Amino acid sequence: MGDVEAIVIGAGCGGLSAGALLASQGRRVLVLEQSDAVGGCASSFQREGYTFDVGASVFEVLESLRRTLAALGTTLQDELSLIPCDPTVAVALRDGQRITFPASPGGIVEALAAVSVEDARNWGRYAAYCADLYEVLLDTVYSQPVSTLADLLRILRRRPRMVRYLPSFLTSYQALLARHFTDRAQQCFAFQALTMGLPPELLPGIYAFLPYGQLQGPWYPRGGMIRIPKALQRVGERHGMTLQLRTPVRKVLVERQRAIGVVLADGTEVRSDVVVSILNAKTLYQQLIGADHLPGIVRRGVRSYRYDNALPVVFLGGRPDTAAGGASHLPGAHPGGDQPLVAGPRAAAHPTPAVRNARLADLQRSLARPRREACADRAAGRHLPWRRLGRPQGPVHH
């Protein structure tokens, strides 16, 4: 037995969830985080009375967190105070028409009817498809390992409904939306793909539930997105989980093709029966584990990953314009045309609007253009159509 029974590298929501669940099983768990705060891309910081979210800005589908907290012996209501975001999003179509989507099924249909009566009729079919898809994903690939073909076959035997959605892995987000909606409605739903780092035509179709999740009604944790990882930390520590901040991991110890512990930046070795990592694959396998311990196919796969350009982010704090009907309007590049995309689900009664798509506009430009040109475009106020932008070569990492 090692110094601890489980080590988790990284204290984002995934790492804290894993650490808390392992601790709830009675294991001695150590979570190691290199920064001075938990949360990863769901963290927040405060300046001059404003709370800024550094990554995620709303929480859209509650069921995954609800299930995690239930497994930890608590409830979402006991651990978090959530504020509904209504309306959820506002978009501008190519012809200048602006559509605001409220957080209710009837309101969504009514908003779509202003775009196309056919799209309004098709929303129910699309919503039913997405609701079932998400439930199946939660019961299968979101909660069970799929490391081998044998794992996939085992899942299909246990959850035969998954067979219906296998084609979604082989098509694109854009193609799946096109099965349900006209071009004008697709303009309303295309930008959600960018939150995954890829344009609609490159993102796998399995993510086509994203517009459904957002329009069903996103939520905002009172006090900022940091409240979600803080809740997971709090529950994990109640089960005995130990968290160490400012503790970078330099190396994962491997013996006979098994991880047996880690070496910290200060040279300390910590042995463990289980090592869990939420780091990106390139950092984990190339730097912490090392190519010598990897099969050839894994080495080639990891080498093929390419990081995207780093992006500057500007955080602005101000009072929202209540005359805008609850939506924060920000310029961005629409995936399908020259008109600016305006979006900004924000929580009612929260002093700072959630800033989402200003960053995504920069992301689109950065995929294809030098930084100097991207900044010039933004300063000149031009909005580039997506089809004029180059495609990213490889996955985008935030």
C-alpha positions in Angstrom: 0.0 0.0 0.0 1.3 3.5 -0.9 1.5 6.6 1.2 -2.1 7.3 0.1 -4.6 5.1 -1.6 -5.5 7.6 -4.5 -3.8 10.6 -6.0 -5.7 13.0 -8.2 -3.7 15.5 -10.3 -5.7 18.7 -10.9 -8.4 20.3 -8.8 -10.8 21.3 -11.6 -14.4 20.1 -11.3 -13.3 16.7 -12.8 -10.5 16.2 -10.3 -12.5 17.3 -7.3 -15.4 15.0 -8.3 -13.0 12.1 -8.7 -11.3 12.8 -5.4 -14.6 13.2 -3.6 -16.1 10.0 -5.0 -12.9 8.0 -4.1 -12.9 9.5 -0.6 -16.6 8.5 -0.2 -15.5 4.9 -0.8 -13.3 5.1 2.3 -10.0 5.7 0.5 -7.3 8.0 1.6 -7.3 10.6 -1.2 -4.8 13.4 -2.0 -5.7 16.0 -4.6 -2.8 18.0 -6.0 -3.2 21.4 -7.7 -0.4 23.5 -9.1 -2.2 26.8 -8.8 -3.4 28.7 -5.7 -7.1 28.0 -6.3 -9.5 25.2 -7.3 -11.8 25.2 -10.2 -9.7 25.2 -13.4 -11.9 26.6 -16.2 -14.8 27.0 -13.7 -12.9 29.4 -11.3 -13.6 33.0 -10.6 -11.8 36.0 -9.2 -13.0 39.4 -7.7 -11.9 42.9 -8.5 -13.4 46.1 -7.2 -16.7 44.5 -6.2 -17.1 42.5 -9.4 -16.9 38.7 -9.8 -15.3 37.6 -13.0 -15.5 34.0 -14.3 -12.3 33.0 -16.1 -13.8 30.2 -18.2 -17.3 28.8 -18.0 -19.9 31.4 -17.3 -23.2 29.5 -17.0 -24.2 26.0 -15.9 -26.6 24.5 -18.4 -27.4 20.8 -17.7 -27.7 20.1 -14.0 -28.2 16.3 -14.1 -24.5 15.3 -14.2 -23.7 17.4 -11.1 -27.0 16.3 -9.4 -26.0 12.7 -9.8 -22.5 13.3 -8.6 -23.7 15.0 -5.4 -26.3 12.3 -4.8 -23.5 9.7 -5.0 -21.7 11.8 -2.3 -24.7 11.7 0.0 -26.0 15.3 -0.6 -28.1 17.3 -3.0 -27.7 20.2 -5.4 -30.1 22.3 -3.4 -28.1 21.8 -0.2 -24.7 22.7 -1.7 -25.5 25.5 -4.3 -27.7 28.5 -4.7 -28.5 28.7 -8.4 -30.1 31.6 -10.2 -32.0 30.9 -13.4 -30.8 32.8 -16.5 -33.8 34.1 -18.5 -33.7 35.0 -21.3 -31.0 32.5 -22.2 -29.5 34.0 -25.3 -30.0 36.6 -28.1 -28.7 36.2 -31.6 -28.6 38.3 -34.7 -29.2 36.6 -38.0 -27.5 37.5 -41.3 -30.3 39.7 -42.4 -30.2 41.7 -39.1 -33.2 40.1 -37.4 -32.7 39.6 -33.7 -34.1 36.7 -31.8 -34.2 36.4 -28.0 -34.9 33.0 -26.5 -36.6 32.7 -23.2 -36.0 29.8 -20.8 -39.2 27.9 -21.3 -40.2 25.3 -23.9 -43.2 27.3 -25.0 -41.1 30.5 -25.3 -38.5 28.7 -27.4 -41.1 27.5 -29.8 -42.6 31.0 -30.0 -39.2 32.5 -30.7 -38.4 30.0 -33.4 -41.8 30.7 -35.0 -40.5 34.2 -35.7 -37.7 32.6 -37.6 -39.6 29.8 -39.3 -42.9 28.1 -38.6 -41.3 24.8 -39.8 -38.5 25.2 -37.3 -40.9 25.9 -34.5 -42.7 22.6 -35.3 -39.5 20.7 -35.5 -38.2 21.9 -32.1 -40.3 19.3 -30.2 -38.8 16.4 -32.2 -35.2 17.8 -31.8 -35.8 18.3 -28.0 -37.0 14.8 -27.5 -34.0 13.4 -29.4 -31.6 15.5 -27.3 -33.2 14.7 -24.0 -33.0 10.9 -24.7 -29.5 11.3 -26.1 -28.2 13.1 -23.0 -29.8 10.5 -20.7 -28.1 7.7 -22.6 -24.8 9.5 -22.5 -25.0 10.0 -18.8 -25.7 6.3 -18.3 -22.9 5.2 -20.7 -19.9 7.0 -22.0 -20.1 9.9 -19.4 -20.1 7.5 -16.4 -18.2 4.3 -17.7 -14.8 3.8 -19.2 -14.6 3.3 -22.9 -10.9 2.6 -23.4 -11.3 -0.4 -25.6 -13.7 -2.0 -28.1 -14.6 -4.5 -25.5 -15.7 -1.7 -23.2 -17.9 -0.3 -25.9 -19.5 -3.7 -26.6 -20.1 -4.2 -22.9 -21.9 -0.8 -22.8 -24.0 -1.7 -25.8 -25.1 -5.0 -24.2 -26.1 -3.2 -21.0 -27.6 -0.1 -22.7 -28.9 -1.2 -26.2 -30.5 2.3 -26.6 -27.0 3.5 -27.2 -27.0 1.8 -30.6 -29.4 4.4 -31.9 -26.9 7.2 -31.2 -23.7 5.6 -32.6 -24.2 7.4 -36.0 -24.0 10.7 -34.1 -20.3 10.0 -33.4 -19.7 9.7 -37.1 -21.4 12.8 -38.3 -21.0 16.5 -37.5 -22.8 18.9 -35.3 -23.7 20.9 -38.4 -25.1 17.9 -40.2 -27.2 16.8 -37.3 -28.7 20.2 -36.8 -29.5 20.3 -40.6 -31.7 17.2 -40.1 -34.0 19.2 -37.9 -33.8 22.8 -38.9 -33.6 25.2 -41.8 -30.6 27.4 -42.4 -32.1 30.3 -40.4 -32.5 28.3 -37.3 -29.1 26.8 -37.7 -27.7 30.3 -37.6 -29.3 30.6 -34.1 -27.7 27.3 -32.9 -24.3 27.2 -34.6 -22.3 29.3 -32.1 -22.7 26.8 -29.3 -20.3 24.5 -31.1 -17.5 27.0 -30.6 -17.7 26.5 -26.8 -16.1 23.1 -27.5 -13.3 24.7 -29.6 -14.4 23.7 -33.0 -16.7 25.1 -35.8 -20.0 23.3 -36.3 -18.8 21.4 -39.4 -15.9 19.8 -37.5 -17.5 19.1 -34.1 -18.8 15.6 -33.7 -22.6 15.3 -33.9 -22.8 13.8 -30.4 -22.6 17.4 -29.1 -25.7 18.5 -31.0 -27.6 18.6 -27.7 -25.7 21.8 -26.7 -28.4 24.2 -28.0 -31.1 22.1 -26.3 -29.2 22.2 -23.0 -28.7 26.0 -23.2 -32.2 26.9 -24.3 -33.8 24.7 -21.7 -32.5 27.2 -19.2 -29.0 27.8 -18.0 -28.2 28.6 -14.4 -25.7 30.7 -12.6 -24.3 29.9 -9.1 -24.8 32.8 -6.7 -21.3 34.1 -6.1 -19.7 33.0 -9.3 -18.8 29.8 -11.1 -16.2 29.1 -8.4 -19.0 28.0 -6.2 -19.4 24.7 -8.1 -15.8 23.5 -7.5 -15.9 24.9 -4.0 -19.0 22.8 -3.3 -17.2 19.7 -4.6 -14.2 20.5 -2.5 -16.3 21.0 0.6 -18.2 17.7 0.1 -15.0 15.8 -0.7 -13.3 17.1 2.5 -16.3 16.0 4.5 -15.5 12.5 3.3 -11.8 12.9 4.2 -10.3 14.1 0.9 -7.1 16.1 1.3 -6.4 19.0 -1.1 -2.9 20.6 -1.5 -2.7 23.8 -3.5 0.5 25.2 -5.0 1.8 21.7 -5.5 2.9 21.0 -9.0 3.5 17.4 -10.1 6.8 16.9 -12.0 6.5 13.2 -12.9 4.2 10.2 -12.7 6.0 7.1 -11.3 5.5 4.1 -13.5 6.4 0.5 -12.7 5.5 -2.5 -14.8 3.2 -0.4 -16.9 1.3 0.8 -13.9 1.2 4.2 -12.3 2.4 3.8 -8.7 2.7 7.5 -7.5 4.0 10.9 -8.4 7.1 13.1 -7.9 6.3 16.6 -6.8 8.2 19.7 -8.1 10.3 19.8 -4.9 11.4 16.2 -5.4 9.1 14.6 -2.9 7.8 11.2 -3.9 4.2 10.2 -3.0 3.2 6.5 -3.6 -0.3 5.6 -4.3 -2.4 2.6 -5.3 -4.4 4.7 -7.8 -3.4 7.8 -9.8 -6.0 9.9 -11.6 -5.2 12.8 -13.8 -7.3 15.5 -15.4 -4.4 17.2 -17.2 -4.5 17.4 -21.0 -3.1 14.3 -22.8 0.0 16.0 -24.2 1.2 17.2 -20.8 0.3 14.0 -19.0 1.8 11.4 -21.5 4.7 13.3 -22.9 6.0 15.3 -19.9 4.8 13.5 -16.7 4.7 9.8 -17.9 7.2 9.8 -20.7 7.2 8.3 -24.2 9.2 5.2 -23.0 6.2 4.0 -21.1 3.7 4.4 -23.9 2.7 1.9 -26.7 3.6 3.1 -30.2 0.1 3.9 -31.2 -0.4 6.1 -28.1 2.9 8.0 -28.8 1.8 8.7 -32.3 -1.7 9.8 -31.2 -0.4 12.2 -28.5 2.2 13.7 -30.9 -0.6 14.5 -33.3 -2.3 16.8 -30.8 -1.5 20.4 -31.6 -2.2 23.3 -29.1 -4.1 26.2 -30.3 -2.8 29.8 -30.0 -3.1 31.4 -26.6 -5.6 34.2 -26.4 -5.7 37.4 -24.4 -8.9 37.9 -22.4 -10.2 41.3 -21.3 -12.7 41.3 -18.4 -15.1 44.2 -18.2 -17.3 45.0 -15.2 -20.3 47.2 -15.4 -24.0 47.5 -14.7 -26.2 45.6 -17.2 -28.5 47.6 -19.4 -31.9 46.5 -18.2 -33.5 48.0 -21.3 -31.8 45.2 -23.3 -34.3 42.7 -21.9 -31.9 40.8 -19.8 -29.4 40.0 -22.5 -25.8 41.2 -22.6 -25.0 42.3 -26.2 -21.5 41.7 -27.3 -20.0 41.9 -30.8 -18.7 38.6 -32.3 -18.3 36.8 -35.6 -21.4 34.8 -36.6 -20.5 31.3 -37.8 -22.7 31.9 -40.9 -22.5 35.5 -41.9 -21.2 39.0 -41.5 -23.7 40.2 -38.9 -22.5 40.4 -35.3 -23.5 37.6 -33.0 -25.0 38.9 -29.8 -25.2 36.6 -26.9 -25.0 36.6 -23.1 -27.1 34.5 -20.9 -26.8 36.2 -17.5 -28.4 35.8 -14.1 -31.1 38.1 -13.1 -30.1 40.3 -10.2 -26.5 39.6 -10.7 -24.4 42.8 -11.2 -22.0 41.5 -13.8 -23.2 40.2 -17.2 -21.7 36.9 -18.3 -19.2 37.6 -21.1 -19.2 34.7 -23.5 -18.8 35.4 -27.2 -16.4 38.3 -27.2 -13.8 35.6 -26.5 -15.2 33.2 -29.1 -14.9 35.9 -31.8 -11.2 36.1 -31.0 -11.0 32.3 -31.0 -12.3 32.1 -34.6 -9.9 34.7 -35.9 -6.9 33.1 -34.0 -7.4 29.8 -35.7 -6.5 31.2 -39.1 -4.9 34.6 -38.8 -1.7 36.1 -37.3 -2.3 37.8 -33.9 -1.6 41.3 -35.4 -4.2 40.9 -38.1 -6.8 39.5 -35.6 -6.4 42.5 -33.4 -6.6 44.9 -36.3 -9.9 43.3 -37.4 -11.3 43.7 -34.0 -10.2 47.3 -33.6 -11.7 48.1 -37.0 -15.0 46.6 -35.9 -15.2 44.2 -38.8 -17.0 40.8 -38.3 -15.7 38.0 -40.4 -18.0 35.2 -41.7 -17.0 31.8 -40.5 -16.5 30.3 -44.0 -13.7 32.8 -44.7 -11.7 31.5 -41.7 -9.3 28.6 -41.9 -10.1 25.4 -40.2 -8.1 24.5 -37.0 -5.6 21.7 -37.5 -6.2 19.4 -34.6 -8.0 19.9 -31.3 -8.3 23.2 -29.7 -7.2 23.4 -26.0 -8.4 26.2 -23.7 
